[in-house]
Amino acid sequence: MSGEQIKTYDVVVIGAGNGGLAAAIRVLQGNHSCLLVEKHNLPGGFATSFKRGRFEFEASLHELNDFGSPQDPGEIRTLFRSLGVEDKIDWIRIPEAYHMITTDKKYDCVMPFGIEAFIDQMEKYVPGSRASMQDFFDLCNEVRDAQAYSTSVNGETDASYMKKHFPNFIKAGSYSVNEVLAALKMPKAAQDILNAYWCYLGVDCDRMSFLHYGSMVIRYITKDAWMPKMKSHEISLAMDARIRELHGDIWYNSEVVEILCDEADQIVGVRLQDGTIVHTKHVIANCSPHVVFGQLLPEKAINEKIIRATNARTFAGRGFTLFLGLNKTAEELGIKSHNYFIYDTADSVKQYHLMEKIATNHVQATVCLNNAYPQCSPEGTCMMYFTTMFMSDDWGNVCEEDYFMMKDEIAKDMIHVFERETGCQIHDAIEEIAIASPTTYARYCGHPQGDIYGYETGGWDSLMPRLMMMKEDAALFKNLRFVGGYAMRSSGYSSAYVSGDIAGRQTVGDLAKEGK
């Protein structure tokens, strides 16, 4: 079928990552035809798994936040229910919020889910912190309510309503995490422990918007974290099945190499690598704007406004992950927690700068899934995965001759740090090992520099400005919308699904205005 026009679709979605899958379902639920095009032979992007020996490793998901139980669902479970995929997946609850360790020996803290339990535990670690922690969660609840209101009116908020119902949300809107916590008179030690989640957003707490961080923390602590029993690829396969149920089309092993435009720079279709042309007037891109504007669209269609808007943004963390299959159980090895944050220092600003260079980056977010789901690996074994990020393109300085040596050195350091800080000796139990570097992520998902977090959400490009700028961003190029980590909800699994929901519904609205 090479070079042949196959079909015309109302919408073409480029990329079957989390955001693209959710967007395709929303378009189909709006009774419009949709083609999802994916260059890989599987759906999911990062939401996938792979096998080494007798182990099937989770590629990237640590946990889904804001999920909740069937009886008390959070935003993401509610979204999955609406998409028609919740009951296609078996879910397990993560046992604790996190276990934070700092190698300067200041902290070794295990924090639970639930506001009361979290505050009680913090009071044990930091006596006198209770009042400020309660104020923190009260403010976070207001942040969540304000965001829910904004979403319900599609971002077109009424200023007087906001002032009346969410005054503290407005007051905190332009301040960083550290500024707000200081204003709440929270003890410094409590701030340090509370800020453990910062690496999930990839911006230090001097520059991270409080609204963004508070929104994430309240969703974790009140709705717990959950995980599919069969790892994140179970979600991807469920969404693939749902798209087909709704009579959508998915083409795997099909890479879009060009978005076609007419003389007026209006989208008229896409061209695949094999020459196939698909006609459409609407494209949803589950990939970087740098890729879309720099490679897929015609050069003549790219104006100065697009160039400035795209190049003003900063790439976030570049990913590095170590996967271990161990021939002993977690209990035998003394691994007690599901989710570890191991930092050099609890000072996120200092830690961020240490993460700019390979030589000074010893951070890890490490998961032992068996402590949430013991049957996730063969009997008598356990699996671990260790993730860090480089906050600059220092990996680009690694020459080809040193590539494998550098991967091995970082992996050895991760194992050494974990053993030193937890007392769990794991190296003699290693049966399988796999390593994903920024080069791996760049090759696998096409992300510039191996970036796994999209654009950095610091300062003017944080969550709330992105949500407030959705109309302006959509106007950069007519009938082109973005989903995934580079889009309005920023990085993370939950955020990617929500971005697909938003962009899919907005595209349905665009089609309605056209009278389709």
C-alpha positions in Angstrom: 0.0 0.0 0.0 3.1 2.2 -0.2 2.4 5.7 -1.6 -1.4 5.0 -1.7 -4.0 7.2 0.0 -5.8 4.7 2.2 -8.5 6.6 3.9 -9.6 10.0 5.2 -10.0 10.5 9.0 -11.4 13.2 11.1 -8.4 13.1 13.3 -4.9 11.5 13.2 -3.1 10.9 16.4 0.7 10.7 16.1 2.2 8.4 18.8 0.5 5.7 20.9 2.0 6.8 24.2 -0.3 7.4 27.2 -1.6 10.8 26.0 -2.1 9.6 22.4 -4.1 6.5 23.5 -6.4 8.6 25.8 -6.9 11.2 23.1 -7.9 8.7 20.5 -10.5 7.2 22.8 -12.0 10.6 23.5 -12.2 11.4 19.7 -13.9 8.1 19.0 -16.3 8.6 21.9 -17.2 11.9 20.3 -18.4 9.9 17.2 -15.5 10.9 15.0 -13.2 8.7 12.9 -9.7 8.5 14.3 -6.4 6.9 13.2 -3.7 6.3 15.7 -0.2 6.0 14.1 2.7 4.5 16.0 6.3 3.9 14.8 6.9 1.1 17.3 5.2 -2.4 17.1 3.6 -1.9 20.5 1.4 0.7 22.2 2.3 2.7 25.3 5.6 4.5 24.7 7.2 4.4 28.2 4.1 2.5 29.4 5.4 -0.9 28.4 7.4 -3.8 29.8 10.2 -6.1 28.5 11.6 -9.5 29.3 15.1 -10.5 30.3 15.5 -14.2 31.1 12.6 -15.2 33.4 11.8 -11.6 34.5 9.4 -9.2 32.9 10.4 -5.7 33.9 8.2 -2.6 34.2 9.8 0.0 31.9 9.1 3.2 33.8 5.9 3.3 36.0 6.6 3.6 39.7 2.9 4.3 40.7 -0.2 6.1 39.5 -1.3 9.0 41.8 -4.8 10.3 42.3 -6.2 6.9 41.5 -8.1 5.9 44.6 -10.2 2.8 45.4 -13.3 1.7 43.4 -15.4 3.1 46.3 -13.5 6.4 46.6 -12.1 7.0 43.1 -9.6 9.7 42.3 -9.4 11.7 39.1 -7.4 9.0 37.2 -9.6 6.1 38.1 -12.6 8.2 37.3 -11.0 9.1 33.9 -10.3 5.4 33.2 -13.8 4.6 34.1 -15.1 7.2 31.7 -12.7 6.0 29.0 -14.1 2.5 29.5 -10.8 0.8 30.5 -10.9 0.6 34.3 -12.5 -2.8 34.4 -10.1 -4.2 31.8 -7.2 -3.9 34.3 -6.3 -5.6 37.6 -5.1 -3.0 40.1 -2.9 -3.2 43.3 -2.5 -0.6 46.0 1.0 0.6 46.8 1.6 0.1 50.6 3.3 3.4 51.6 3.8 6.9 50.2 7.6 6.8 50.2 10.8 6.0 52.0 13.2 8.9 51.9 16.9 8.6 52.8 19.6 11.2 52.5 23.2 10.1 52.4 24.3 13.0 54.7 22.6 10.9 57.4 20.0 13.6 58.2 16.9 11.6 57.2 15.6 8.0 57.0 11.9 8.4 56.9 9.0 6.2 55.8 5.8 8.2 55.2 2.2 6.7 54.9 -0.8 7.6 52.8 -3.7 9.4 54.4 -3.6 13.0 55.7 -4.1 12.1 59.4 -1.6 9.3 59.2 0.9 11.5 57.3 0.6 14.3 59.8 0.9 11.9 62.7 4.1 10.4 61.3 5.6 13.8 60.5 4.9 14.9 64.1 6.9 11.9 65.3 9.9 12.8 63.0 9.5 16.6 63.6 7.8 17.5 66.9 5.9 20.7 66.6 5.1 20.3 62.9 1.4 19.3 63.3 -0.2 22.8 62.9 1.8 23.8 59.8 1.2 20.4 58.2 -2.5 20.8 58.7 -2.4 24.2 57.2 -0.5 22.8 54.3 -3.1 20.1 53.5 -5.9 22.6 54.0 -4.3 24.8 51.3 -3.7 21.8 49.1 -7.4 20.9 49.2 -8.2 24.4 48.2 -5.7 24.1 45.3 -7.4 20.9 44.1 -10.9 22.4 44.4 -9.8 25.5 42.4 -8.3 23.3 39.7 -11.4 21.2 39.5 -13.5 24.4 39.1 -11.1 25.7 36.4 -11.4 22.3 34.5 -15.2 22.4 34.8 -15.4 25.7 33.0 -12.6 24.8 30.5 -10.2 27.4 31.9 -12.6 30.3 31.5 -12.8 31.1 35.2 -14.8 33.9 36.7 -12.5 36.2 38.7 -15.1 37.2 41.3 -16.0 33.5 41.9 -12.3 32.6 42.3 -11.7 35.4 44.8 -14.7 34.4 46.8 -14.2 30.7 46.9 -10.4 30.2 46.5 -8.6 33.2 48.0 -5.6 31.3 49.3 -5.2 29.6 45.9 -4.9 33.1 44.4 -2.5 34.2 47.1 -0.2 31.3 46.6 -0.4 31.3 42.9 2.9 33.1 42.1 5.0 31.6 44.9 7.4 28.7 45.0 7.1 25.6 47.2 9.8 26.8 49.6 8.3 30.3 49.8 4.8 29.0 50.8 6.1 26.4 53.3 8.2 29.1 54.9 5.1 31.4 55.1 3.2 28.5 56.8 6.0 28.5 59.4 6.7 24.9 58.8 9.8 23.6 60.5 12.7 23.1 58.1 13.0 19.4 58.8 9.3 18.9 58.0 9.8 20.9 54.8 12.7 18.6 53.8 10.7 15.4 54.4 7.6 16.8 52.7 9.6 17.8 49.6 10.7 14.3 48.9 8.4 14.0 45.8 10.2 16.9 44.1 12.1 14.6 41.7 8.8 13.4 40.3 8.4 16.9 38.8 12.1 17.5 38.1 12.3 21.1 39.3 13.9 22.3 42.6 11.6 23.7 45.2 12.9 27.2 44.9 11.6 27.3 41.3 8.7 24.9 41.4 5.3 26.4 41.7 3.6 25.6 45.0 0.3 25.1 43.1 1.9 22.4 41.0 3.6 20.6 43.9 0.6 21.0 46.3 -1.7 19.6 43.6 0.4 16.5 43.2 1.0 15.8 46.9 -2.7 16.1 47.9 -3.5 13.6 45.1 -0.9 11.1 46.4 -1.7 11.4 50.1 -5.5 11.4 49.9 -6.0 8.9 47.0 -3.0 6.6 47.5 -0.9 5.2 44.6 -1.9 2.2 42.6 -0.3 0.0 39.9 -1.6 -2.5 37.4 -0.8 -6.1 38.4 0.6 -6.8 34.9 2.6 -3.5 34.9 1.9 -0.4 32.8 1.7 -2.3 29.5 -1.6 -3.7 30.8 -3.0 -0.1 30.6 -1.6 0.3 27.1 -3.2 -3.0 25.9 -6.5 -2.1 27.5 -6.6 1.2 25.7 -5.6 -0.5 22.5 -8.6 -2.8 22.9 -10.9 0.0 23.8 -9.9 1.9 20.6 -10.7 -1.1 18.5 -14.1 -1.6 20.3 -14.9 2.0 19.3 -14.0 1.1 15.7 -10.9 3.2 15.6 -7.8 2.2 13.6 -4.3 1.7 14.9 -1.4 1.3 12.6 1.8 0.1 14.2 5.3 0.0 12.6 4.1 3.2 10.9 6.1 6.4 11.4 4.8 9.8 10.4 7.6 11.7 8.6 5.6 14.8 7.5 2.5 16.7 8.3 1.0 17.9 5.0 -0.3 21.5 4.6 -1.9 23.4 1.8 -0.8 26.8 0.4 -2.6 28.5 3.3 -0.6 26.4 5.8 -3.7 24.4 6.8 -3.3 20.8 7.8 -4.5 18.4 5.0 -2.9 15.1 6.0 0.1 13.2 7.1 2.7 11.2 5.1 4.2 8.0 6.5 7.7 6.7 6.0 6.6 4.2 3.3 5.0 7.1 1.3 1.4 6.4 2.4 -0.7 9.6 2.6 -3.6 9.9 5.0 -6.0 12.8 4.7 -7.1 14.7 7.8 -7.6 18.3 9.0 -6.8 17.6 12.7 -3.6 16.2 14.2 -3.0 15.4 17.9 0.8 14.9 18.5 2.0 12.7 21.3 5.6 13.9 20.8 7.8 16.9 21.3 6.9 20.3 19.7 10.6 20.5 18.9 10.1 17.4 16.7 6.8 18.5 15.2 7.8 22.0 14.4 11.4 21.2 13.6 10.9 18.0 11.5 7.3 17.2 10.6 5.8 20.5 9.5 6.9 22.3 6.3 9.5 24.9 7.0 7.5 27.6 5.3 4.7 27.0 7.8 6.9 27.8 10.8 6.7 31.4 11.8 8.7 33.5 14.3 6.0 33.2 16.9 6.3 29.4 16.8 10.1 29.4 16.9 10.1 31.8 19.9 7.4 29.9 21.8 9.2 26.5 21.3 12.8 27.6 21.9 11.9 29.6 25.0 11.3 26.3 26.8 13.8 24.1 28.6 14.2 20.3 28.4 13.6 18.6 31.7 15.4 15.5 33.1 17.2 13.0 30.9 16.5 9.5 32.0 18.8 6.7 33.2 17.3 3.5 34.6 18.8 0.3 35.9 16.7 -2.9 36.0 17.7 -5.9 38.2 16.3 -9.4 38.4 17.4 -10.9 41.7 17.4 -14.6 42.6 16.3 -14.0 46.2 13.1 -12.5 47.7 12.8 -9.0 48.9 12.4 -10.4 52.5 15.6 -12.4 52.2 17.5 -9.4 51.0 16.0 -7.1 53.7 14.3 -4.8 51.2 11.3 -3.5 53.2 9.9 -0.6 51.1 8.3 -0.4 47.7 9.5 3.1 46.8 12.8 4.7 47.9 14.0 8.2 47.3 17.7 8.3 48.0 19.2 11.8 47.9 22.7 13.2 48.7 20.9 16.1 50.4 17.3 17.1 51.2 18.1 20.6 49.8 16.5 20.3 46.4 18.4 23.3 45.0 21.8 21.8 45.8 20.6 18.3 44.7 19.3 19.7 41.4 22.7 21.2 40.6 24.5 18.0 41.6 22.2 16.2 39.1 23.4 18.4 36.2 26.6 16.4 35.9 27.1 12.6 35.7 30.1 12.7 38.0 28.1 14.3 40.9 24.7 12.7 40.4 24.1 9.9 43.0 20.3 10.3 43.3 18.0 7.4 42.8 14.2 6.8 42.9 14.2 3.0 43.4 11.3 0.6 43.4 10.9 -3.0 44.5 7.5 -4.0 43.0 7.4 -7.2 45.0 6.7 -5.3 48.2 3.4 -4.2 46.6 2.7 -7.3 44.5 4.9 -10.3 45.6 3.8 -12.4 42.6 5.2 -9.9 40.1 8.3 -12.1 39.6 9.0 -15.9 39.8 8.8 -17.5 43.2 12.0 -17.0 45.2 13.0 -13.8 43.3 12.3 -10.1 43.2 12.8 -7.2 40.8 14.1 -3.7 41.3 14.4 -0.7 39.1 16.5 2.4 39.8 15.9 5.7 38.1 17.9 8.9 38.0 17.8 12.0 35.8 20.5 14.3 34.4 19.4 17.9 34.6 21.6 18.9 31.7 22.7 17.2 28.5 25.9 16.0 30.1 25.3 12.6 28.6 25.9 14.2 25.3 29.5 14.6 26.3 30.0 10.8 26.6 31.9 9.7 23.5 31.0 6.5 21.6 34.0 4.6 22.9 33.1 5.2 26.5 29.4 4.6 26.2 29.1 1.1 27.6 31.8 1.7 30.3 29.8 4.8 31.5 26.6 2.9 31.7 28.3 0.2 33.8 29.9 2.8 36.1 26.6 4.5 36.8 24.9 1.2 37.4 27.6 0.1 39.8 27.2 3.4 41.7 23.5 3.0 42.0 23.9 -0.5 43.5 26.6 0.7 45.8 24.6 3.7 47.0 21.5 1.5 47.7 23.5 -1.1 49.6 25.3 1.5 51.6 22.2 3.4 52.6 19.8 0.6 53.2 22.2 -2.2 54.4 20.6 -4.6 51.9 23.3 -6.5 50.0 21.9 -7.2 46.6 24.9 -7.5 44.2 25.5 -11.2 44.8 21.8 -12.0 44.0 21.8 -10.3 40.5 20.6 -12.8 37.9 19.5 -10.3 35.1 20.5 -6.7 34.5 19.4 -4.2 31.9 20.3 -0.5 31.6 18.5 2.3 29.8 20.5 5.5 29.2 19.4 8.8 27.8 20.5 7.4 24.4 18.1 4.5 24.9 15.2 6.8 25.7 16.1 9.1 22.7 16.1 6.1 20.3 13.1 4.4 21.8 10.6 7.3 22.0 12.3 10.0 19.9 12.7 12.4 22.8 15.4 15.0 22.3 18.5 14.3 24.5 16.7 11.3 26.1 14.4 13.7 27.9 11.8 11.7 29.9 10.0 14.7 31.6 9.1 16.9 28.6 9.7 20.6 29.2 10.8 21.7 32.7 7.9 23.1 34.7 9.8 26.0 36.4 8.8 29.6 36.6 6.7 30.9 33.7 6.3 27.4 32.2 4.8 25.7 35.3 1.5 23.9 35.5 -0.9 26.8 36.0 0.5 29.1 33.2 0.3 26.1 30.9 -3.3 25.5 31.7 -4.1 29.2 31.4 -2.3 29.3 28.0 -4.1 26.4 26.3 -6.0 28.7 23.9 -2.8 30.6 22.9 -0.9 27.3 22.5 -3.6 25.8 20.3 -3.6 29.0 18.2 0.1 28.5 17.3 -0.9 26.2 14.5 -4.5 25.6 13.7 -6.0 22.1 14.3 -2.7 20.9 15.9 -2.8 19.9 19.6 -0.2 18.2 21.8 -0.5 15.6 24.5 2.0 13.8 26.8 4.8 15.2 28.9 5.4 18.2 26.6 1.7 19.3 26.9 -0.4 21.4 29.3 -0.3 18.9 32.2 3.5 18.3 32.1 5.2 15.0 32.8 4.1 11.9 34.5 1.7 9.0 33.7 -1.4 10.6 35.3 -0.7 13.9 33.7 -0.3 12.3 30.3 -3.6 10.6 30.5 -5.3 13.8 31.5 -3.6 15.7 28.7 -5.0 13.2 26.3 -8.5 13.6 27.8 -8.3 17.4 27.4 -6.8 17.5 23.9 -9.2 14.8 22.7 -12.3 16.6 24.0 -11.1 19.9 22.7 -10.5 18.4 19.3 -14.1 17.1 19.3 -15.1 20.6 20.1 -13.1 22.0 17.2 -14.9 19.5 14.9 -18.3 20.5 16.3 -17.5 24.1 15.4 -16.7 23.1 11.9 -20.1 21.3 11.7 -18.7 17.9 11.2 
